[in-house]
Amino acid sequence: MSDHVDSSQINLQYESLSALYASQSIISATSDEFMLEFSSGVIADPQTGNPCLPIHTRIAMPRAGIERLHLLLGQALEDEDE
């Protein structure tokens, strides 16, 4: 039996319909996984006044997931350029 699932047959179910804007991102990697962290941008720390980057979302992905995301983002950019 194949593990392949036809994505045209999958219904999306959202936990939330809200979206967060991310103008900054940080990517960390090990040999097994990638950690993507997203922020709306640099702000002043309320306690010290120093610049800080508040992370609102963290996503951990395996290498295979990142490779697929890379391919899909590249395709989306190419489609947008046409």
C-alpha positions in Angstrom: 0.0 0.0 0.0 1.3 3.4 -0.9 1.8 6.3 1.6 1.1 8.8 -1.1 -2.1 10.8 -0.6 -3.7 12.7 -3.5 -3.7 16.3 -2.1 -6.8 17.2 -4.3 -8.8 14.9 -2.0 -7.8 16.5 1.3 -10.1 19.1 2.9 -8.3 21.8 4.9 -9.5 22.4 8.4 -8.1 25.5 10.1 -7.7 25.8 13.9 -8.0 29.5 13.5 -8.7 31.8 10.6 -6.5 34.6 11.9 -3.2 35.4 10.2 -0.1 36.9 11.7 2.2 39.2 9.6 5.9 38.3 9.7 8.4 40.7 8.3 11.4 39.0 10.1 12.3 35.3 10.3 15.0 33.3 11.8 15.9 29.8 10.6 17.9 27.4 12.7 18.9 23.9 11.6 20.3 20.6 12.8 21.0 17.6 10.7 17.5 16.3 11.3 15.2 19.3 11.6 14.7 23.0 10.9 13.2 25.6 13.3 11.5 28.6 11.7 10.7 31.5 13.9 8.6 34.5 12.8 8.3 38.1 14.1 6.4 41.2 13.1 9.5 43.2 13.5 11.9 44.8 15.9 10.4 46.7 18.9 11.8 48.4 22.0 11.9 46.1 25.0 9.4 47.7 27.4 11.7 47.1 30.4 15.1 48.1 29.0 14.3 50.1 25.9 16.8 48.0 24.0 15.7 46.6 20.6 14.2 43.1 20.7 12.6 40.8 18.2 9.5 39.3 19.7 8.8 35.8 18.2 5.1 35.2 17.7 5.3 31.8 15.9 7.7 28.8 15.9 7.5 26.0 13.5 9.7 22.8 13.6 9.9 20.8 10.4 11.9 17.8 9.2 14.4 18.2 6.4 12.0 16.6 3.9 9.3 19.1 4.8 11.7 22.0 4.3 12.8 20.7 1.0 9.2 20.5 -0.2 8.5 24.0 1.2 11.5 25.3 -0.7 10.2 23.8 -3.9 6.7 25.1 -3.4 7.9 28.6 -2.5 10.1 28.6 -5.6 7.2 27.6 -7.8 5.0 30.3 -6.3 7.6 33.0 -6.9 8.0 31.8 -10.5 4.2 31.9 -11.0 4.0 35.4 -9.6 6.8 36.6 -12.0 4.8 35.4 -15.1 
